[in-house]
Amino acid sequence: MQATVERHQLDRVRGLAKQLCGIHLDGSKDYLIRRRLNELMVDEKIDNLQDLLALAEAPYNRKIRERMVDALTTHETLFFRDKSPFDALTQHIIPKLYREAVGRPRLRIWSAACSTGQEPYSLAIACLESLPERSRWDIRIDASDVSVGTVEAAKRGRFQNFELSRGLSPQQQSRYFRREGNDYRIVDEVRGMVNFQVNNLLTSTPPGHDYDVIMCRNVAIYFTPADRRRIYQKMASALRPQGSLFLGCSEVPTNVSDLFKTVPLGRATSYQRIG
Ligand SMILES: C[S@@+](CC[C@H](N)C(=O)[O-])C[C@H]1O[C@@H](n2cnc3c(N)ncnc32)[C@H](O)[C@@H]1O
């Protein structure tokens, strides 16, 4: 009986996760759901899963739904993760935009599913370190995530020492971060280059359009094939013609040959918008 009740509650959690952020949690993730929601319940002083679900399903309780999204999504990330797309940006895309610019060179980037900010801040650092005639460029880096808590953390731009050591050289750590108490805060020059917003890839409009580069890495793996296809369609229409989409290094999109052509850029695979 107890097991049946619990199974039913976990099904409701799965339904909410799908509805709130599109992620598909199958039965193999039950241990993860239990652990993450237990932490949330302790934090919010909620006695049991039944009460948490009742609160989350009530129409007036946006805060608890946001906290459930924070808890049920996976935020693993690091600076310059899978470095090859950053090399593709600095060694192929930026030089080409610079060569072909008529007037002021322009660069628009969207880090979709940016988690706690390491990806867009790496993009900003990569730009600072590679743009020829930097002051002439018109640059915009948008970064978004469905999780309110991670977007708030990303905006604060505060990291712990171990986070800096995952992906940044000692020179980059001292050039782009200032120590504040036990944390390290990203310098204003980098922070000011990134515009953060909460955005659900499945239901929101992209933050901008005509992007030269979109990074949508390590998130589509959590969606159903049909939702993945919808996201790739959205990415294709948010890119400028010939703009490049980068996915996580183990992600191979299927059923997108009408939207993108695969173009190797150095060691990275980019998906270039057709048309
Ligand atoms: C594993 S992290 C990837 C972070 C970064 N892109 C990287 O590769 O290092 C996945 C992120 O996707 C976000 N996410 C999950 N569902 C989403 C959705 N429907 N819309 C936008 N972001 C979503 C999660 O909140 C999480 O921060």
The ligand as a Gaussian input file, in Angstrom:
#p B3LYP/6-31G(d) Opt

LIG

0 1
 C       23.565000      20.236000     -17.148000
 S       23.165000      21.951000     -17.168000
 C       24.066000      22.492000     -18.591000
 C       24.731000      23.828000     -18.370000
 C       25.626000      24.292000     -19.521000
 N       24.877000      24.461000     -20.741000
 C       26.757000      23.325000     -19.736000
 O       26.745000      22.568000     -20.709000
 O       27.681000      23.302000     -18.909000
 C       21.475000      21.878000     -17.772000
 C       20.695000      23.162000     -17.509000
 O       19.501000      23.120000     -18.291000
 C       18.498000      23.804000     -17.580000
 N       17.180000      23.450000     -18.128000
 C       16.463000      22.310000     -17.954000
 N       15.287000      22.392000     -18.588000
 C       15.260000      23.602000     -19.202000
 C       14.299000      24.281000     -20.009000
 N       13.125000      23.720000     -20.322000
 N       14.593000      25.524000     -20.457000
 C       15.779000      26.117000     -20.140000
 N       16.720000      25.525000     -19.371000
 C       16.466000      24.282000     -18.911000
 C       18.722000      23.363000     -16.144000
 O       18.120000      24.234000     -15.211000
 C       20.251000      23.326000     -16.062000
 O       20.766000      24.519000     -15.510000

